[in-house]
Amino acid sequence: MGLLIFSFAYSSCNKKEQVVTPAPPGNEFLTTVELKLQNSQDPTDTHTAIWRQLDPTEANPPDTSLAVLNLKPNSTYDGQVILLDETKTPADVVSDEIKERQNYHLFFFQPTPISPANLVISATTTNIPGTQTSSTGPYLNLVVTRTDVDANTPPLQVGLTDSFVTGTTSAGWLRVVLRHQPNVKDGTYPPGSSDLDVNFKVTIQ
Amino acid sequence: MRSLRTVFITCILFSSVSAVAQDKAPSFIGVNGGISLPMGNWSKTNYEDNKSGFAGAGPQVAIDGAYFFSKHIGVGALVNYSSYKTRDINGLSAGYQDAFDVDQVTTTAGSYRLWNFLPGLYFNFPAHPISITARALAGITHATTPLVAVDVMDADIDDGTFEQKESTANSFGFDLGVGISYPVIKQIAINLRADYFYSNPDFQIENTNRQNKAGRLVNEYHQPLTGINISLGVAYCFSKK
């Protein structure tokens, strides 16, 4: 009888329970992306480019009138990415939350047009795999590198702060992508999904 | 003369032993089952606090027995198994969902399991028609933590499952309890017991597929596994009351 009770208790009490937890409603929106750049040699040389989409349904096109960077050639800029939710008053600084959750977020910056030789894909470059390259040019002479790292072991780059290095006079686009890589961040682009994917017009002159 | 004295002394001794034997509390073997109520940090459900063990109430079964060598005192042993489902899995899962800021988390959790092998002293206090028994037992506790598996999904992409593996540890444990016994028929009694139990195993916990530092991560657990067992059982008594 004792053995029976033991075996019943053991088998019935060793079952696993499963719970599915969806995200709660009312998550914040990511409406605004600001790129703030300051020339490391000339603090008065500052630029702010703003991409804004205030319609969460995206039925209306985003406001890209200010999504423009006019940079000086052969210069180095200290860059900062600021993300806002402007559906709230005052605006919620989403990039602060990204900083708190930096261990599974990663920014990518893809200048185009780009030559095949310069489209280097690695765990420390900001290029995006699959970007269409041009073998003839002209190219946007811009290289972006991340300057901040997260708290993972070993640390991985984040991209909330960056270095923008310009070359000779040129023009093109800078695609900015924020990858959300929950427990799969490894420095590369593929794992996870994109929290944002926007384009800025860039002129170097 | 000497042989007479020997016979006399032998008779005295036998009669003394017989008198003691008649006064002995009945030895028994019994089976008990009931509920085990974990206490302390082990039972807390604070996602942010790794001391929280998320242990919920669970069933426990036991076999015990005792040999009484006097009216009040005996020696015995308890073999006990108890199981504790993970409490508030919803809260645990919501914690992971928030920590990874994802669309959906699926959390699967098993149970704590405890085996106790505890010899010790039994005490009997007759109070007709019942008797009150108390016990103080100490020995080995063999404990296992639950498997916790968390599957992360975001933007319709399954970002994989990470696991907090089961861990097993042995430690010193003890049980202090009191109960009442009521003889229903000759040599059969029913028991109602309450026992406090304690052990403090040092679990080293393996976690797999934890690529990034985020979310609750428990690499070790060294908190007292303590609580109250409430049980009802039946015992076979080897001698007449």
Interface residues (C-beta under 8 A of the other chain):
Chain A: M1 G2 I5 F6 A9 Y10 S12 C13 N14 K15 K16 E17 Q18 V19 V20 T21 P22 A23 R101 N103 Y104 D150 A151 N152 T153 H180 Q181 P182 N183 V184 K185 D186 P191 G192 S193 S194
Chain B: V31 G33 G58 P59 Q60 V61 I63 Y81 S83 K85 T86 I89 N90 L92 S93 A94 Y96 Q97 F100 D101 V102 D103 Q104 V105 T106 T107 T108 A109 G110 S111 R113 L147 V152 D154 A155 I157 D159 G160 F162 N209 R210 Q211 N212 K213 A214 G215
